[in-house]
């Protein structure tokens, strides 16, 4: 008996003692071994697929509360403000015409809320011989108005039969029939203020007296004094 055969018999005897009847089982050949490996591989693939299918699905994001606004993506365009909010935003600037005895007369743009004194300063300030005392320097500016520094008072209309010479001043303007262009010929009256006068006339059925100009927004005591002698009201009752 060869040594290899003797060793096999000894191993068989030991295995028989540990697991009775195992030694009598037929040995697994190469084809059987290949089949066993293939079954193991298939089992491993099926097990991996089942584990992937068993993974928990991510929870959907919480629903936005009613009335909540979604957060815009980074870099995206910002949401436009509501139309009502945009309409209520006051104008950022006012544009006025500063003339008369200033160093740099012209049309100027200033921040909203600026005063007459600010407009004169931006026009280079009053000249040395100017007299701005006729102006209310603390009055807030109105968009489209005209500010004349040191302008002389308008002389009264020439009497009938006066000798020809200099250009005679125009007749007083009727507040109830004047156009916006005619109203802008008055001192300190620009396009915006002219439209306010016309709007007041339309809403109230006309002017009953020149004094009603006090009720027009933007006409203070000084401006009224500058234009009162240059306007009239046809058929005034008061």
C-alpha positions in Angstrom: 0.0 0.0 0.0 1.4 3.3 -1.0 1.8 6.2 1.5 -0.7 8.4 -0.4 -3.4 5.7 -0.2 -2.6 5.2 3.4 -3.1 8.9 4.2 -6.4 9.0 2.3 -7.7 6.0 4.3 -6.7 7.7 7.5 -8.5 11.0 6.6 -11.5 9.0 5.5 -11.6 7.3 8.9 -11.3 10.6 10.8 -14.1 12.2 8.7 -16.2 9.1 9.2 -15.8 9.4 12.9 -16.7 13.2 12.8 -19.5 13.0 10.3 -20.8 9.5 9.9 -21.7 8.7 6.3 -19.9 11.6 4.7 -17.0 9.6 3.5 -19.4 7.4 1.5 -20.7 10.5 -0.5 -19.4 10.7 -4.1 -16.6 13.2 -4.7 -17.5 16.4 -6.6 -15.8 16.5 -10.0 -14.8 19.4 -12.2 -18.1 19.8 -13.9 -19.9 19.8 -10.6 -17.5 22.3 -9.1 -18.1 24.6 -12.0 -21.8 24.3 -11.6 -21.5 25.0 -7.9 -19.4 28.2 -8.6 -21.9 29.4 -11.1 -24.8 28.9 -8.7 -22.9 30.9 -6.0 -22.3 33.7 -8.5 -25.9 33.9 -9.5 -26.9 33.8 -5.8 -24.5 36.7 -5.1 -25.9 38.8 -8.0 -29.5 38.2 -6.9 -28.6 39.1 -3.3 -27.0 42.4 -4.4 -30.0 43.3 -6.6 -32.4 42.6 -3.7 -30.3 44.8 -1.4 -30.4 47.7 -3.9 -34.1 47.3 -4.3 -34.5 47.4 -0.5 -32.8 50.8 -0.1 -35.2 53.4 1.4 -36.4 56.1 -1.1 -35.5 59.7 -0.2 -38.4 61.6 1.4 -39.9 64.4 -0.8 -39.2 68.0 0.4 -41.7 69.4 2.7 -44.5 71.3 1.0 -44.3 75.1 1.2 -46.7 76.6 3.6 -49.6 78.5 2.2 -48.5 82.0 1.1 -44.8 81.2 1.4 -42.6 82.3 -1.4 -40.0 79.9 -2.9 -36.4 80.8 -2.5 -34.9 81.7 -5.9 -32.0 79.7 -7.1 -28.6 81.3 -6.6 -27.7 83.5 -9.5 -31.2 83.6 -10.9 -33.2 86.7 -11.5 -34.7 88.2 -8.4 -38.5 88.2 -8.1 -40.1 91.4 -9.3 -41.8 93.5 -6.6 -45.5 93.7 -6.6 -46.9 96.4 -8.9 -48.6 98.1 -6.0 -45.3 98.4 -4.2 -43.5 99.8 -7.2 -46.3 102.3 -7.8 -46.1 103.6 -4.2 -42.4 104.1 -4.4 -41.7 107.9 -4.4 -39.6 109.4 -7.2 -35.9 109.5 -6.4 -35.1 112.8 -8.1 -36.8 116.1 -8.9 -35.9 118.3 -12.0 -36.1 122.1 -11.7 -35.1 125.1 -13.7 -33.0 127.6 -11.7 -32.5 131.0 -13.4 -32.0 134.6 -12.6 -29.1 135.9 -10.5 -27.2 132.6 -10.1 -23.7 131.7 -11.3 -24.7 128.6 -13.3 -28.4 128.8 -14.3 -30.0 125.8 -16.0 -32.1 122.7 -15.6 -30.9 120.7 -12.6 -31.7 117.4 -11.0 -31.7 117.0 -7.3 -32.7 114.3 -4.8 -36.3 114.2 -3.8 -36.9 116.2 -0.6 -34.4 118.9 -1.6 -35.1 122.5 -0.8 -35.0 125.7 -2.8 -31.7 126.6 -1.1 -30.2 123.3 -2.3 -31.2 124.1 -5.9 -29.6 127.6 -5.7 -26.4 126.1 -4.2 -26.2 123.5 -7.1 -26.6 126.3 -9.6 -23.4 127.8 -8.2 -25.1 130.0 -5.6 -26.6 133.5 -6.0 -24.5 136.3 -7.5 -23.0 139.0 -5.3 -25.7 141.5 -6.1 -28.6 139.1 -6.0 -31.5 139.4 -3.6 -33.0 136.0 -2.9 -35.1 137.3 0.0 -38.3 137.1 -2.1 -37.9 133.2 -2.2 -38.7 130.8 0.5 -35.4 129.0 0.7 -36.8 126.3 3.0 -39.6 125.2 0.7 -39.4 121.7 -0.7 -38.8 121.5 -4.4 -41.6 120.5 -6.8 -40.6 118.5 -9.9 -40.8 120.7 -13.0 -40.9 124.1 -11.3 -38.9 127.1 -12.1 -36.9 129.1 -9.5 -35.9 132.7 -10.4 -33.4 134.3 -8.1 -33.7 138.1 -7.9 -36.2 138.4 -10.7 -37.8 141.8 -10.7 -41.5 142.1 -10.1 -43.6 142.1 -13.3 -44.8 145.6 -14.0 -48.5 146.3 -14.3 -50.1 146.4 -17.8 -49.5 149.6 -19.7 -52.4 152.1 -19.6 -54.4 152.5 -22.9 -52.8 155.1 -25.2 -49.3 154.8 -23.7 -46.6 155.9 -26.0 -45.0 153.1 -28.1 -41.7 152.0 -27.0 -40.7 148.9 -25.0 -42.7 145.7 -25.3 -45.9 146.0 -23.3 -46.6 143.2 -20.8 -49.2 140.6 -21.8 -52.7 140.9 -20.4 -53.6 138.9 -17.3 -54.2 135.1 -17.9 -57.7 133.8 -17.3 -57.3 130.8 -15.0 -60.5 129.2 -16.3 -59.4 129.2 -20.0 -55.6 129.2 -20.0 -53.7 126.3 -21.6 -50.8 124.6 -19.9 -48.4 126.6 -22.1 -49.9 129.9 -21.1 -49.8 129.0 -17.5 -46.1 128.2 -17.8 -45.5 131.8 -18.8 -46.2 132.8 -15.2 -43.1 133.1 -12.9 -42.3 129.9 -11.0 -44.8 127.8 -12.9 -43.4 124.8 -14.7 -45.1 121.9 -16.6 -46.0 120.0 -13.4 -47.5 123.0 -11.6 -49.4 124.0 -14.7 -51.0 120.6 -14.9 -52.0 120.8 -11.2 -53.8 124.1 -11.8 -55.7 122.6 -14.8 -56.5 119.5 -12.7 -57.9 121.7 -9.9 -59.9 123.7 -12.4 -61.4 120.5 -13.9 -62.2 118.9 -10.5 -63.9 122.0 -9.1 -65.7 123.3 -12.1 -63.4 126.2 -12.6 -61.9 128.9 -10.3 -64.3 131.2 -8.5 -61.5 133.6 -7.4 -57.8 134.0 -7.8 -57.4 133.3 -4.1 -58.3 129.7 -4.8 -54.8 129.2 -6.2 -53.8 128.7 -2.5 -55.6 125.4 -2.7 -53.4 124.1 -5.5 -50.5 122.0 -4.2 -47.1 123.7 -4.8 -48.4 127.3 -4.6 -47.2 128.9 -1.4 -47.6 132.5 -0.2 -44.6 133.8 -2.1 -45.5 132.1 -5.4 -49.0 133.3 -5.1 -47.8 136.9 -4.6 -45.6 136.6 -7.7 -48.4 135.5 -10.0 -51.6 137.0 -8.4 -51.3 140.3 -10.4 -50.8 138.3 -13.7 -53.9 136.2 -13.5 -57.6 136.8 -13.4 -60.9 134.8 -13.2 -63.6 135.6 -15.7 -66.9 136.1 -14.0 -65.4 135.7 -10.5 -67.9 135.7 -7.7 -65.6 136.4 -4.9 
